[in-house]
Amino acid sequence: MREKNISKIGEFGLIEIIKNQFTNASSDKNIIANIGDDSFCFKSGKNSICITKDMLVEEVHFKKEWITPQNLGKKSIEVNVCDIAAMGNIKPKYAFIGLGFPAKTPETFVRNLYKGFKKICDKYKMTIAGGDIVRSDKIIISVTVIGIGKEKIVKRNGANIGDLIGVTNTFGDAGAGIALLYKHGINYKYNKAERYLISKQNNPKARLKEVWKISKHLTSLTDASDGLYISVNLLTKDSGKGAEIHMDKIPISPNLKKVFKENKKQLDFALFGAEDYELVFTVPRLKADLLKKLIPEISYIGAVNSSNKVKYFYNGKEQEIKYCGYKHF
C-alpha cells in the first residue's frame, strides 16, 4: 500500500495525528490545555502557565521586499502574543527567539529585526529570555512566548448549545493586503485604503486588552490566525457541536469594501484570508449585551447548535461553502 505524504494529510490532519499520539497517553493532572489548542497550559501553584510557539519562514509567510525588518520582528512577537490572548486573561512575560539566517544576510537587517522584537516586548512588558541562531538557506524566525495568569483558562472545547458566536473588529483585511502585494508588488502606487489593508497584513495587533475584559464570560475561545472559517470549525469540532453562521453579519471594514467592491470577494477574504488575528469566541446569550458594553466592536455572527455541522447562511438562505484558503501542504 502506498504511504500517504503530508500533502495528502494536510496541516490539521497532521496536528490530529500528533495530538492523538501524545495527549491521550498523558496522565499529568497539572495540564490544563494540551496539544491542539492555541497554547499549551499547565498549573503551577496558583498560576496558570501558557506556552506557545509560532514560526515565520521566508517565501512561506513573508517576502523580504514586502515588509521591513523592524515590522517583521514586531509581527513575529505579536502573532505569538495573539496565541496567548486566545487562552483568556494571561499576561505574556517571556520570549525565546530562534533564528535561521543565510550567511550573506546584512547585519543591518538583523539589527532592525531585533529593534522590532524589542519594540513589541517593551509594549507588553515582556523579557527576551534567550534563543538560538543557526545558518539556513532562508530566513526562519521561531518564537516561543510564555504567559502567566491566575484566572481560568478559556479553551476551544467549552461551547454550549445556544451560545452566540462572537468576533472582535473586522475580517478579511490582512488577506486582502497580501493579495494586493501578490498582484502589484511593493513598488505600486497604492491608495490610502489599499495601504491600510497591507498594514493589517504586516502589522497585526493582538487583542490582549480586549480579552482581559471579557474572558471570564466566555465558554470557548480562539484567534483567527488561519481565517474565520477555520476558527469556527475548530471551536465547534473541539466542543463536539455545530453552528449556524450568518455571513451578512460578518464585520467587513470600509477599506476592504472600497478596494474590493464585490460582496463575494469581501466574504471570501473574511472567511479564508487568514492572519486577521481577531478573537473568535462563544458566550451565553445572557452575557451577549454585557460584552458589547465592554467592547462595542464585538459582532455576533451566529449560534452554536447540536448538529455537529457548520452551516452558512446569507440573507436567510443556506450557502454552499467550500474552503479556498491557504494550505501549508
Phi and psi in degrees as GROMACS dihedral restraints (atoms count N, CA, C in turn):
[ dihedral_restraints ]
;  ai    aj    ak    al  type     phi  dphi    fc
    3     4     5     6     1   -71.5    20    10
    4     5     6     7     1   130.6    20    10
    6     7     8     9     1   -74.2    20    10
    7     8     9    10     1   139.9    20    10
    9    10    11    12     1   -72.4    20    10
   10    11    12    13     1   141.6    20    10
   12    13    14    15     1   -99.4    20    10
   13    14    15    16     1   169.8    20    10
   15    16    17    18     1   -70.4    20    10
   16    17    18    19     1   -15.9    20    10
   18    19    20    21     1   -68.1    20    10
   19    20    21    22     1   -26.2    20    10
   21    22    23    24     1   -80.6    20    10
   22    23    24    25     1   -34.9    20    10
   24    25    26    27     1   -76.2    20    10
   25    26    27    28     1   -41.6    20    10
   27    28    29    30     1    84.4    20    10
   28    29    30    31     1   164.1    20    10
   30    31    32    33     1   -58.0    20    10
   31    32    33    34     1   -48.6    20    10
   33    34    35    36     1   -76.2    20    10
   34    35    36    37     1   -28.6    20    10
   36    37    38    39     1   -65.7    20    10
   37    38    39    40     1   -38.9    20    10
   39    40    41    42     1   -65.6    20    10
   40    41    42    43     1   -42.8    20    10
   42    43    44    45     1   -60.8    20    10
   43    44    45    46     1   -40.0    20    10
   45    46    47    48     1   -62.7    20    10
   46    47    48    49     1   -40.3    20    10
   48    49    50    51     1   -61.9    20    10
   49    50    51    52     1   -46.9    20    10
   51    52    53    54     1   -63.3    20    10
   52    53    54    55     1   -43.6    20    10
   54    55    56    57     1   -60.6    20    10
   55    56    57    58     1   -46.3    20    10
   57    58    59    60     1   -66.7    20    10
   58    59    60    61     1   -31.3    20    10
   60    61    62    63     1   -73.8    20    10
   61    62    63    64     1   -32.9    20    10
   63    64    65    66     1  -111.3    20    10
   64    65    66    67     1   -40.4    20    10
   66    67    68    69     1   -71.7    20    10
   67    68    69    70     1   -34.9    20    10
   69    70    71    72     1   -65.5    20    10
   70    71    72    73     1   -27.2    20    10
   72    73    74    75     1   -84.8    20    10
   73    74    75    76     1   -10.0    20    10
   75    76    77    78     1   -78.7    20    10
   76    77    78    79     1   132.1    20    10
   78    79    80    81     1  -115.0    20    10
   79    80    81    82     1    14.1    20    10
   81    82    83    84     1   -72.7    20    10
   82    83    84    85     1   111.6    20    10
   84    85    86    87     1   -74.6    20    10
   85    86    87    88     1   -10.2    20    10
   87    88    89    90     1   -81.5    20    10
   88    89    90    91     1   -14.6    20    10
   90    91    92    93     1   -72.9    20    10
   91    92    93    94     1   127.8    20    10
   93    94    95    96     1  -100.9    20    10
   94    95    96    97     1   -48.9    20    10
   96    97    98    99     1  -129.2    20    10
   97    98    99   100     1   124.3    20    10
   99   100   101   102     1  -101.8    20    10
  100   101   102   103     1  -168.6    20    10
  102   103   104   105     1   -52.9    20    10
  103   104   105   106     1   133.5    20    10
  105   106   107   108     1   111.7    20    10
  106   107   108   109     1   -16.8    20    10
  108   109   110   111     1   -92.3    20    10
  109   110   111   112     1  -177.9    20    10
  111   112   113   114     1   -68.8    20    10
  112   113   114   115     1   -29.5    20    10
  114   115   116   117     1  -143.2    20    10
  115   116   117   118     1   155.6    20    10
  117   118   119   120     1   -85.9    20    10
  118   119   120   121     1   129.3    20    10
  120   121   122   123     1  -130.0    20    10
  121   122   123   124     1   142.0    20    10
  123   124   125   126     1  -145.0    20    10
  124   125   126   127     1   158.6    20    10
  126   127   128   129     1   -85.4    20    10
  127   128   129   130     1   135.8    20    10
  129   130   131   132     1  -137.9    20    10
  130   131   132   133     1    99.2    20    10
  132   133   134   135     1    64.2    20    10
  133   134   135   136     1  -125.7    20    10
  135   136   137   138     1   -90.2    20    10
  136   137   138   139     1    -3.4    20    10
  138   139   140   141     1   -99.7    20    10
  139   140   141   142     1   151.9    20    10
  141   142   143   144     1  -104.0    20    10
  142   143   144   145     1   126.9    20    10
  144   145   146   147     1  -106.2    20    10
  145   146   147   148     1   125.9    20    10
  147   148   149   150     1  -117.4    20    10
  148   149   150   151     1   134.7    20    10
  150   151   152   153     1  -129.0    20    10
  151   152   153   154     1   132.2    20    10
  153   154   155   156     1  -138.1    20    10
  154   155   156   157     1   153.4    20    10
  156   157   158   159     1  -136.0    20    10
  157   158   159   160     1   136.0    20    10
  159   160   161   162     1  -137.4    20    10
  160   161   162   163     1   150.4    20    10
  162   163   164   165     1  -123.4    20    10
  163   164   165   166     1   144.3    20    10
  165   166   167   168     1  -122.1    20    10
  166   167   168   169     1   124.3    20    10
  168   169   170   171     1  -119.9    20    10
  169   170   171   172     1   131.1    20    10
  171   172   173   174     1   -56.4    20    10
  172   173   174   175     1   137.7    20    10
  174   175   176   177     1    72.9    20    10
  175   176   177   178     1    -6.5    20    10
  177   178   179   180     1  -106.9    20    10
  178   179   180   181     1   -52.5    20    10
  180   181   182   183     1  -102.7    20    10
  181   182   183   184     1   -20.7    20    10
  183   184   185   186     1  -157.9    20    10
  184   185   186   187     1   158.3    20    10
  186   187   188   189     1  -117.3    20    10
  187   188   189   190     1   135.8    20    10
  189   190   191   192     1   -57.3    20    10
  190   191   192   193     1   -34.0    20    10
  192   193   194   195     1   -76.4    20    10
  193   194   195   196     1   -10.3    20    10
  195   196   197   198     1   -98.4    20    10
  196   197   198   199     1   -10.6    20    10
  198   199   200   201     1  -147.1    20    10
  199   200   201   202     1   139.4    20    10
  201   202   203   204     1   -72.0    20    10
  202   203   204   205     1   153.2    20    10
  204   205   206   207     1   -56.2    20    10
  205   206   207   208     1   -38.6    20    10
  207   208   209   210     1   -66.4    20    10
  208   209   210   211     1   -42.9    20    10
  210   211   212   213     1   -65.8    20    10
  211   212   213   214     1   -34.1    20    10
  213   214   215   216     1   -64.6    20    10
  214   215   216   217     1   -41.8    20    10
  216   217   218   219     1   -63.2    20    10
  217   218   219   220     1   -42.7    20    10
  219   220   221   222     1   -61.8    20    10
  220   221   222   223     1   -45.9    20    10
  222   223   224   225     1   -64.0    20    10
  223   224   225   226     1   -37.8    20    10
  225   226   227   228     1   -60.7    20    10
  226   227   228   229     1   -37.7    20    10
  228   229   230   231     1   -78.7    20    10
  229   230   231   232     1   -43.6    20    10
  231   232   233   234     1   -59.5    20    10
  232   233   234   235     1   -41.5    20    10
  234   235   236   237     1   -68.1    20    10
  235   236   237   238     1   -27.3    20    10
  237   238   239   240     1   -74.4    20    10
  238   239   240   241     1   -37.3    20    10
  240   241   242   243     1   -62.7    20    10
  241   242   243   244     1   -33.1    20    10
  243   244   245   246     1   -59.0    20    10
  244   245   246   247     1   -40.8    20    10
  246   247   248   249     1   -68.0    20    10
  247   248   249   250     1   -33.8    20    10
  249   250   251   252     1   -67.0    20    10
  250   251   252   253     1   -42.9    20    10
  252   253   254   255     1   -60.1    20    10
  253   254   255   256     1   -30.7    20    10
  255   256   257   258     1   -73.0    20    10
  256   257   258   259     1     1.8    20    10
  258   259   260   261     1  -107.0    20    10
  259   260   261   262     1    -1.3    20    10
  261   262   263   264     1   112.4    20    10
  262   263   264   265     1  -142.9    20    10
  264   265   266   267     1   -83.3    20    10
  265   266   267   268     1    73.6    20    10
  267   268   269   270     1  -121.6    20    10
  268   269   270   271     1   137.4    20    10
  270   271   272   273     1  -102.3    20    10
  271   272   273   274     1   122.2    20    10
  273   274   275   276     1   -66.8    20    10
  274   275   276   277     1   133.3    20    10
  276   277   278   279     1  -121.9    20    10
  277   278   279   280     1   -41.4    20    10
  279   280   281   282     1  -134.3    20    10
  280   281   282   283     1   142.7    20    10
  282   283   284   285     1  -125.7    20    10
  283   284   285   286     1   135.3    20    10
  285   286   287   288     1  -115.6    20    10
  286   287   288   289     1   129.0    20    10
  288   289   290   291     1  -119.0    20    10
  289   290   291   292     1   117.1    20    10
  291   292   293   294     1  -104.2    20    10
  292   293   294   295     1   132.5    20    10
  294   295   296   297     1  -130.1    20    10
  295   296   297   298     1   139.4    20    10
  297   298   299   300     1  -119.6    20    10
  298   299   300   301     1   127.8    20    10
  300   301   302   303     1  -129.4    20    10
  301   302   303   304     1   139.6    20    10
  303   304   305   306     1   -61.9    20    10
  304   305   306   307     1   150.0    20    10
  306   307   308   309     1   -61.3    20    10
  307   308   309   310     1   -26.7    20    10
  309   310   311   312     1   -95.1    20    10
  310   311   312   313     1    16.5    20    10
  312   313   314   315     1   -64.0    20    10
  313   314   315   316     1   127.6    20    10
  315   316   317   318     1   -63.1    20    10
  316   317   318   319     1   143.1    20    10
  318   319   320   321     1   -59.7    20    10
  319   320   321   322     1   -37.4    20    10
  321   322   323   324     1   -62.7    20    10
  322   323   324   325     1   -33.6    20    10
  324   325   326   327     1   -60.8    20    10
  325   326   327   328     1   -46.3    20    10
  327   328   329   330     1   -65.9    20    10
  328   329   330   331     1   -43.1    20    10
  330   331   332   333     1   -60.3    20    10
  331   332   333   334     1   -44.3    20    10
  333   334   335   336     1   -71.2    20    10
  334   335   336   337     1   -33.4    20    10
  336   337   338   339     1   -58.9    20    10
  337   338   339   340     1   -45.1    20    10
  339   340   341   342     1   -69.9    20    10
  340   341   342   343     1   -28.3    20    10
  342   343   344   345     1   -61.2    20    10
  343   344   345   346     1   -39.9    20    10
  345   346   347   348     1   -66.1    20    10
  346   347   348   349     1   -45.0    20    10
  348   349   350   351     1   -53.1    20    10
  349   350   351   352     1   -50.2    20    10
  351   352   353   354     1   -65.4    20    10
  352   353   354   355     1   -38.3    20    10
  354   355   356   357     1   -60.6    20    10
  355   356   357   358     1   -43.9    20    10
  357   358   359   360     1   -75.9    20    10
  358   359   360   361     1   -36.4    20    10
  360   361   362   363     1   -62.4    20    10
  361   362   363   364     1   -39.6    20    10
  363   364   365   366     1   -65.2    20    10
  364   365   366   367     1   -39.5    20    10
  366   367   368   369     1   -56.7    20    10
  367   368   369   370     1   -42.2    20    10
  369   370   371   372     1  -100.1    20    10
  370   371   372   373     1     7.4    20    10
  372   373   374   375     1    57.4    20    10
  373   374   375   376     1    43.1    20    10
  375   376   377   378     1   -98.5    20    10
  376   377   378   379     1   156.6    20    10
  378   379   380   381     1  -110.2    20    10
  379   380   381   382     1   130.7    20    10
  381   382   383   384     1   -77.6    20    10
  382   383   384   385     1   111.8    20    10
  384   385   386   387     1  -103.2    20    10
  385   386   387   388     1    -3.2    20    10
  387   388   389   390     1   153.2    20    10
  388   389   390   391     1  -167.7    20    10
  390   391   392   393     1   156.4    20    10
  391   392   393   394     1  -154.3    20    10
  393   394   395   396     1  -158.5    20    10
  394   395   396   397     1   151.3    20    10
  396   397   398   399     1  -131.7    20    10
  397   398   399   400     1   130.6    20    10
  399   400   401   402     1  -136.1    20    10
  400   401   402   403     1   166.2    20    10
  402   403   404   405     1   -84.6    20    10
  403   404   405   406     1   139.7    20    10
  405   406   407   408     1  -149.7    20    10
  406   407   408   409     1   166.8    20    10
  408   409   410   411     1   -73.6    20    10
  409   410   411   412     1   -32.3    20    10
  411   412   413   414     1  -131.3    20    10
  412   413   414   415     1   166.1    20    10
  414   415   416   417     1   -72.0    20    10
  415   416   417   418     1   128.6    20    10
  417   418   419   420     1  -127.4    20    10
  418   419   420   421     1   128.8    20    10
  420   421   422   423     1  -122.0    20    10
  421   422   423   424     1   115.6    20    10
  423   424   425   426     1  -119.9    20    10
  424   425   426   427     1   114.0    20    10
  426   427   428   429     1  -115.6    20    10
  427   428   429   430     1   134.9    20    10
  429   430   431   432     1  -115.4    20    10
  430   431   432   433     1   129.8    20    10
  432   433   434   435     1  -120.1    20    10
  433   434   435   436     1   136.7    20    10
  435   436   437   438     1  -112.1    20    10
  436   437   438   439     1   129.3    20    10
  438   439   440   441     1  -121.2    20    10
  439   440   441   442     1   156.9    20    10
  441   442   443   444     1  -133.3    20    10
  442   443   444   445     1   138.3    20    10
  444   445   446   447     1  -153.6    20    10
  445   446   447   448     1   169.4    20    10
  447   448   449   450     1  -116.1    20    10
  448   449   450   451     1   -17.8    20    10
  450   451   452   453     1   -84.1    20    10
  451   452   453   454     1   170.7    20    10
  453   454   455   456     1   -62.4    20    10
  454   455   456   457     1   135.0    20    10
  456   457   458   459     1   -71.1    20    10
  457   458   459   460     1   138.8    20    10
  459   460   461   462     1  -104.4    20    10
  460   461   462   463     1   114.5    20    10
  462   463   464   465     1   -97.9    20    10
  463   464   465   466     1  -177.4    20    10
  465   466   467   468     1   -82.4    20    10
  466   467   468   469     1   -14.2    20    10
  468   469   470   471     1  -103.1    20    10
  469   470   471   472     1    18.9    20    10
  471   472   473   474     1  -105.3    20    10
  472   473   474   475     1     7.4    20    10
  474   475   476   477     1   -63.9    20    10
  475   476   477   478     1   138.7    20    10
  477   478   479   480     1  -113.2    20    10
  478   479   480   481     1   153.2    20    10
  480   481   482   483     1   -59.1    20    10
  481   482   483   484     1   130.0    20    10
  483   484   485   486     1    97.2    20    10
  484   485   486   487     1   -17.3    20    10
  486   487   488   489     1   -59.4    20    10
  487   488   489   490     1   146.7    20    10
  489   490   491   492     1   -85.5    20    10
  490   491   492   493     1   149.2    20    10
  492   493   494   495     1  -100.6    20    10
  493   494   495   496     1   119.1    20    10
  495   496   497   498     1  -117.3    20    10
  496   497   498   499     1   159.0    20    10
  498   499   500   501     1  -141.0    20    10
  499   500   501   502     1   156.8    20    10
  501   502   503   504     1   -98.1    20    10
  502   503   504   505     1   145.6    20    10
  504   505   506   507     1    55.5    20    10
  505   506   507   508     1  -141.2    20    10
  507   508   509   510     1  -119.1    20    10
  508   509   510   511     1   164.0    20    10
  510   511   512   513     1  -126.7    20    10
  511   512   513   514     1   148.1    20    10
  513   514   515   516     1   103.9    20    10
  514   515   516   517     1   -14.7    20    10
  516   517   518   519     1   -64.2    20    10
  517   518   519   520     1   -47.1    20    10
  519   520   521   522     1   -65.5    20    10
  520   521   522   523     1   -41.8    20    10
  522   523   524   525     1   -63.4    20    10
  523   524   525   526     1   -38.4    20    10
  525   526   527   528     1   -66.8    20    10
  526   527   528   529     1   -36.9    20    10
  528   529   530   531     1   -61.5    20    10
  529   530   531   532     1   -46.3    20    10
  531   532   533   534     1   -69.7    20    10
  532   533   534   535     1   -31.7    20    10
  534   535   536   537     1   -63.4    20    10
  535   536   537   538     1   -39.3    20    10
  537   538   539   540     1   -64.5    20    10
  538   539   540   541     1   -41.9    20    10
  540   541   542   543     1   -64.8    20    10
  541   542   543   544     1   -40.2    20    10
  543   544   545   546     1   -66.1    20    10
  544   545   546   547     1   -33.0    20    10
  546   547   548   549     1   -78.1    20    10
  547   548   549   550     1   -43.5    20    10
  549   550   551   552     1  -114.9    20    10
  550   551   552   553     1   -16.4    20    10
  552   553   554   555     1    77.3    20    10
  553   554   555   556     1  -171.5    20    10
  555   556   557   558     1   -89.9    20    10
  556   557   558   559     1   -20.9    20    10
  558   559   560   561     1   -90.1    20    10
  559   560   561   562     1     0.3    20    10
  561   562   563   564     1   -69.0    20    10
  562   563   564   565     1   148.6    20    10
  564   565   566   567     1   -86.0    20    10
  565   566   567   568     1    91.5    20    10
  567   568   569   570     1   -80.0    20    10
  568   569   570   571     1   147.5    20    10
  570   571   572   573     1   -84.5    20    10
  571   572   573   574     1   179.1    20    10
  573   574   575   576     1   -61.2    20    10
  574   575   576   577     1   -43.9    20    10
  576   577   578   579     1   -65.5    20    10
  577   578   579   580     1   -39.5    20    10
  579   580   581   582     1   -66.6    20    10
  580   581   582   583     1   -40.7    20    10
  582   583   584   585     1   -62.6    20    10
  583   584   585   586     1   -36.2    20    10
  585   586   587   588     1   -60.8    20    10
  586   587   588   589     1   -45.5    20    10
  588   589   590   591     1   -63.1    20    10
  589   590   591   592     1   -40.7    20    10
  591   592   593   594     1   -66.4    20    10
  592   593   594   595     1   -37.7    20    10
  594   595   596   597     1   -64.9    20    10
  595   596   597   598     1   -32.0    20    10
  597   598   599   600     1   -69.5    20    10
  598   599   600   601     1   -28.3    20    10
  600   601   602   603     1   -75.2    20    10
  601   602   603   604     1   -43.0    20    10
  603   604   605   606     1   -89.8    20    10
  604   605   606   607     1   -17.5    20    10
  606   607   608   609     1  -132.6    20    10
  607   608   609   610     1    65.7    20    10
  609   610   611   612     1   -67.2    20    10
  610   611   612   613     1   157.1    20    10
  612   613   614   615     1  -127.7    20    10
  613   614   615   616     1   127.2    20    10
  615   616   617   618     1   -70.6    20    10
  616   617   618   619     1   140.9    20    10
  618   619   620   621     1   -92.9    20    10
  619   620   621   622     1    57.1    20    10
  621   622   623   624     1   -71.9    20    10
  622   623   624   625     1   -49.9    20    10
  624   625   626   627     1   -64.6    20    10
  625   626   627   628     1   -35.8    20    10
  627   628   629   630     1   -64.0    20    10
  628   629   630   631     1   -46.1    20    10
  630   631   632   633     1   -68.7    20    10
  631   632   633   634     1   -31.0    20    10
  633   634   635   636     1   -61.8    20    10
  634   635   636   637     1   -31.2    20    10
  636   637   638   639     1   -74.3    20    10
  637   638   639   640     1   -30.8    20    10
  639   640   641   642     1  -118.1    20    10
  640   641   642   643     1    -9.0    20    10
  642   643   644   645     1   -58.1    20    10
  643   644   645   646     1   -36.0    20    10
  645   646   647   648     1   -68.1    20    10
  646   647   648   649     1   -13.7    20    10
  648   649   650   651     1   -97.2    20    10
  649   650   651   652     1    -8.3    20    10
  651   652   653   654     1   -88.2    20    10
  652   653   654   655     1   151.3    20    10
  654   655   656   657     1  -102.3    20    10
  655   656   657   658     1   -27.3    20    10
  657   658   659   660     1  -152.6    20    10
  658   659   660   661     1   161.2    20    10
  660   661   662   663     1  -161.3    20    10
  661   662   663   664     1   141.8    20    10
  663   664   665   666     1  -152.3    20    10
  664   665   666   667     1   177.7    20    10
  666   667   668   669     1  -117.4    20    10
  667   668   669   670     1   154.6    20    10
  669   670   671   672     1   -90.6    20    10
  670   671   672   673     1    58.3    20    10
  672   673   674   675     1   -72.7    20    10
  673   674   675   676     1   -32.2    20    10
  675   676   677   678     1  -106.1    20    10
  676   677   678   679     1    13.1    20    10
  678   679   680   681     1   104.0    20    10
  679   680   681   682     1   155.2    20    10
  681   682   683   684     1   -63.6    20    10
  682   683   684   685     1   -39.8    20    10
  684   685   686   687     1   -57.6    20    10
  685   686   687   688     1   -48.6    20    10
  687   688   689   690     1   -65.2    20    10
  688   689   690   691     1   -42.0    20    10
  690   691   692   693     1   -60.9    20    10
  691   692   693   694     1   -45.1    20    10
  693   694   695   696     1   -63.6    20    10
  694   695   696   697     1   -41.2    20    10
  696   697   698   699     1   -61.1    20    10
  697   698   699   700     1   -40.9    20    10
  699   700   701   702     1   -64.0    20    10
  700   701   702   703     1   -46.7    20    10
  702   703   704   705     1   -63.5    20    10
  703   704   705   706     1   -44.0    20    10
  705   706   707   708     1   -72.8    20    10
  706   707   708   709     1   -42.5    20    10
  708   709   710   711     1   -64.8    20    10
  709   710   711   712     1   -47.5    20    10
  711   712   713   714     1   -65.9    20    10
  712   713   714   715     1   -26.8    20    10
  714   715   716   717     1   -89.3    20    10
  715   716   717   718     1    -5.3    20    10
  717   718   719   720     1    67.0    20    10
  718   719   720   721     1    35.3    20    10
  720   721   722   723     1  -128.7    20    10
  721   722   723   724     1  -177.6    20    10
  723   724   725   726     1  -125.8    20    10
  724   725   726   727     1  -172.3    20    10
  726   727   728   729     1  -163.3    20    10
  727   728   729   730     1   157.8    20    10
  729   730   731   732     1  -112.3    20    10
  730   731   732   733     1   127.5    20    10
  732   733   734   735     1  -115.1    20    10
  733   734   735   736     1   129.6    20    10
  735   736   737   738     1  -101.8    20    10
  736   737   738   739     1   103.6    20    10
  738   739   740   741     1   -62.0    20    10
  739   740   741   742     1   -29.4    20    10
  741   742   743   744     1   -71.0    20    10
  742   743   744   745     1    -8.6    20    10
  744   745   746   747     1  -100.9    20    10
  745   746   747   748     1    -2.9    20    10
  747   748   749   750     1   -70.0    20    10
  748   749   750   751     1   124.7    20    10
  750   751   752   753     1   -73.0    20    10
  751   752   753   754     1   126.8    20    10
  753   754   755   756     1  -119.2    20    10
  754   755   756   757     1   133.7    20    10
  756   757   758   759     1   -73.3    20    10
  757   758   759   760     1   152.5    20    10
  759   760   761   762     1   -58.4    20    10
  760   761   762   763     1   -34.1    20    10
  762   763   764   765     1   -67.1    20    10
  763   764   765   766     1   -40.3    20    10
  765   766   767   768     1   -64.5    20    10
  766   767   768   769     1   -40.0    20    10
  768   769   770   771     1   -66.0    20    10
  769   770   771   772     1   -32.8    20    10
  771   772   773   774     1   -69.0    20    10
  772   773   774   775     1   -40.8    20    10
  774   775   776   777     1   -82.4    20    10
  775   776   777   778     1   -43.1    20    10
  777   778   779   780     1  -117.8    20    10
  778   779   780   781     1    99.3    20    10
  780   781   782   783     1   -80.6    20    10
  781   782   783   784     1   -18.5    20    10
  783   784   785   786     1   -75.6    20    10
  784   785   786   787     1   126.4    20    10
  786   787   788   789     1   -58.2    20    10
  787   788   789   790     1   -42.3    20    10
  789   790   791   792     1   -62.6    20    10
  790   791   792   793     1   -40.6    20    10
  792   793   794   795     1   -62.8    20    10
  793   794   795   796     1   -42.7    20    10
  795   796   797   798     1   -59.2    20    10
  796   797   798   799     1   -46.0    20    10
  798   799   800   801     1   -69.7    20    10
  799   800   801   802     1   -34.1    20    10
  801   802   803   804     1   -62.4    20    10
  802   803   804   805     1   -43.8    20    10
  804   805   806   807     1   -62.8    20    10
  805   806   807   808     1   -42.6    20    10
  807   808   809   810     1   -63.2    20    10
  808   809   810   811     1   -41.9    20    10
  810   811   812   813     1   -80.9    20    10
  811   812   813   814     1   -39.0    20    10
  813   814   815   816     1  -119.4    20    10
  814   815   816   817     1    -7.0    20    10
  816   817   818   819     1   -66.7    20    10
  817   818   819   820     1   -31.5    20    10
  819   820   821   822     1    69.9    20    10
  820   821   822   823     1   169.5    20    10
  822   823   824   825     1    61.8    20    10
  823   824   825   826     1    23.6    20    10
  825   826   827   828     1   -77.6    20    10
  826   827   828   829     1   -30.4    20    10
  828   829   830   831     1    58.3    20    10
  829   830   831   832     1    25.9    20    10
  831   832   833   834     1   -81.2    20    10
  832   833   834   835     1   163.3    20    10
  834   835   836   837     1   -80.0    20    10
  835   836   837   838     1   138.3    20    10
  837   838   839   840     1  -126.2    20    10
  838   839   840   841     1   126.3    20    10
  840   841   842   843     1  -150.5    20    10
  841   842   843   844     1   168.2    20    10
  843   844   845   846     1  -120.9    20    10
  844   845   846   847     1   147.8    20    10
  846   847   848   849     1  -148.6    20    10
  847   848   849   850     1   142.4    20    10
  849   850   851   852     1   -58.4    20    10
  850   851   852   853     1   143.5    20    10
  852   853   854   855     1   -55.1    20    10
  853   854   855   856     1   -35.5    20    10
  855   856   857   858     1   -65.5    20    10
  856   857   858   859     1   -19.6    20    10
  858   859   860   861     1   -98.8    20    10
  859   860   861   862     1    -3.5    20    10
  861   862   863   864     1   -60.9    20    10
  862   863   864   865     1   -45.6    20    10
  864   865   866   867     1   -66.8    20    10
  865   866   867   868     1   -37.3    20    10
  867   868   869   870     1   -60.3    20    10
  868   869   870   871     1   -44.4    20    10
  870   871   872   873     1   -63.2    20    10
  871   872   873   874     1   -38.1    20    10
  873   874   875   876     1   -64.2    20    10
  874   875   876   877     1   -33.2    20    10
  876   877   878   879     1   -69.7    20    10
  877   878   879   880     1   -38.1    20    10
  879   880   881   882     1   -71.9    20    10
  880   881   882   883     1   -38.9    20    10
  882   883   884   885     1  -137.8    20    10
  883   884   885   886     1    94.9    20    10
  885   886   887   888     1   -59.4    20    10
  886   887   888   889     1   -22.9    20    10
  888   889   890   891     1   -78.3    20    10
  889   890   891   892     1     1.4    20    10
  891   892   893   894     1   -72.3    20    10
  892   893   894   895     1   140.3    20    10
  894   895   896   897     1  -125.1    20    10
  895   896   897   898     1   145.9    20    10
  897   898   899   900     1  -106.3    20    10
  898   899   900   901     1   123.0    20    10
  900   901   902   903     1  -112.4    20    10
  901   902   903   904     1    -1.6    20    10
  903   904   905   906     1   172.4    20    10
  904   905   906   907     1  -167.0    20    10
  906   907   908   909     1  -145.8    20    10
  907   908   909   910     1   153.9    20    10
  909   910   911   912     1   -84.8    20    10
  910   911   912   913     1   139.8    20    10
  912   913   914   915     1  -137.0    20    10
  913   914   915   916     1  -173.5    20    10
  915   916   917   918     1   -97.5    20    10
  916   917   918   919     1    11.9    20    10
  918   919   920   921     1   -76.3    20    10
  919   920   921   922     1   -17.2    20    10
  921   922   923   924     1    63.3    20    10
  922   923   924   925     1    16.2    20    10
  924   925   926   927     1  -133.4    20    10
  925   926   927   928     1   153.3    20    10
  927   928   929   930     1  -107.5    20    10
  928   929   930   931     1   118.5    20    10
  930   931   932   933     1  -110.9    20    10
  931   932   933   934     1   142.4    20    10
  933   934   935   936     1  -112.4    20    10
  934   935   936   937     1   137.8    20    10
  936   937   938   939     1  -128.9    20    10
  937   938   939   940     1   146.8    20    10
  939   940   941   942     1  -133.5    20    10
  940   941   942   943     1   120.9    20    10
  942   943   944   945     1    51.7    20    10
  943   944   945   946     1    39.5    20    10
  945   946   947   948     1    85.4    20    10
  946   947   948   949     1    -7.6    20    10
  948   949   950   951     1  -103.1    20    10
  949   950   951   952     1   132.3    20    10
  951   952   953   954     1   -66.3    20    10
  952   953   954   955     1   139.0    20    10
  954   955   956   957     1  -115.6    20    10
  955   956   957   958     1   144.6    20    10
  957   958   959   960     1   -88.1    20    10
  958   959   960   961     1   116.9    20    10
  960   961   962   963     1  -114.3    20    10
  961   962   963   964     1   128.5    20    10
  963   964   965   966     1  -122.1    20    10
  964   965   966   967     1   131.3    20    10
  966   967   968   969     1   -61.1    20    10
  967   968   969   970     1   129.2    20    10
  969   970   971   972     1  -135.7    20    10
  970   971   972   973     1    29.6    20    10
  972   973   974   975     1   -89.2    20    10
  973   974   975   976     1  -172.2    20    10
  975   976   977   978     1   -71.5    20    10
  976   977   978   979     1   140.3    20    10
  978   979   980   981     1  -124.4    20    10
  979   980   981   982     1   130.7    20    10
  981   982   983   984     1   -68.4    20    10
  982   983   984   985     1   -31.7    20    10
